[in-house]
Amino acid sequence: QVQFVESGGGLVQPGGSLRLSCTASGINLNFYVMGWYRQVPGKQRELLAQISSAGVRYYGDSEKGRFTISRDNAKRTMTLQMNSLKSEDTAVYYCNTVPSQESWWGQGTQVTVSS
């Protein structure tokens, strides 16, 4: 059974930083492109950043230069370093494969950017 567990969210002031972590079980990450997604209430979940097994990274336009995605296939972990956070980054953040698998969504981790 595949399971993703996200952690590291919290309340941070605008301009601050957070580091999110994703721990996977029941899956060999070597075979998958992995991604970080986020969802705001009332909106669809969106893909923010993705990283291939070989480490090739792609970011959304609003994330370029602020977010850094990384992964450790051996440890089955993935991280998202988020800097220069803005209020519009407030959301629940999830990790999953790219493309995502519906049954593999975890609980997510809440990120709130507010002064």
N, C-alpha and C positions, 0 to 999 in steps of 0.2 A: 504494500500500500504506500503510495507516494504521499509525502507530507512535507509542506513548507511551513516553517515557523519564522515569522518576522519579529524583530525586536529593535529597540533603540529609539523609538519615537518619544515625543514629549512636547513640552511647552518651551518655546525659544523666542527671543525678541527678534524683530526684524534686523537683518544683518548678521545674525548669529549662525551657528553651525550645528549640525547633527550628523551622526554616523549611524546608519541603519544596517542591520545584519539580517541575513536570511540563512537558516540552517535547513538543509534538505535531508530526507531519509527515504529509503525505498526506491532510489533512483540513481543511476550512474550519470552524473552530470556531464561526463565527457561526450555524450551523444547529443547534447542539447545546447542551443542558444538559450541564454537566460536573460530575463529582463526584470526591471522594476517598473511597477505600474502604480498609479494612484487614482483615487476616486473621491470626488466631492459629492455630497448628497444631492440627488436629483440629476446627476450627470453620469455619463458612461465612464467606465474605467478607461484610462488612457495609458499608453506605453510611454515611459519617460526616457528610458535608456536600456540598451541591450549590449550583451557581450557574448561573443562566440567562444567556443571551447578553446580556440587558439588565442583568444584575447583581443580580437578585433571589436572595437567599441563604436556604437552609434548613439547619438543623443538627440532629443528633441531640441528645437530651436531655443526654447526658453531655458533649457538646462545647460546648454553649451557654455563652458567656462565657469560654471558654478557647481555642477555635480560631477562626481567621478565614480564610475562603476568598476568593481573588481571582483574577481572570483578565485577560489581555491578549489579545484576539482577534487583533489585528494581529501580535503577536509569537508567537502560538500557544503561549502559556504559561499556566500556572495555578500558584498557590502555595497553601500551607496553613501559616499561622503557628500554631504550637502553643505555648501557654503553660501554666504550672502543671501540667506533665506529671506523671502518676501511673504507678505500676508497671503498672496495668492497661491503659495505653496501649501497652505493648510489643506490637509486631506488625510485619508487613510491610505497608507502605502503597502503594497503587496509585491511579492516576488512570484514568478511563475516562469514557465518556459515561453519561448517565442517561436511560433504562435502559442498562445496559452491553452491550457487544458482545463476545461470547466470544473472538473471534479478535483483539481489540484489546488484550488484557491485556499489559502489559509485565512486566519482571522485578521491579518493585517496589523499594522502598528500606526497609531494616530500621531500625526505631526500637526502641531498648532503653532502658528507664527503670529505672535501678538505682543504688543507692548502693554 
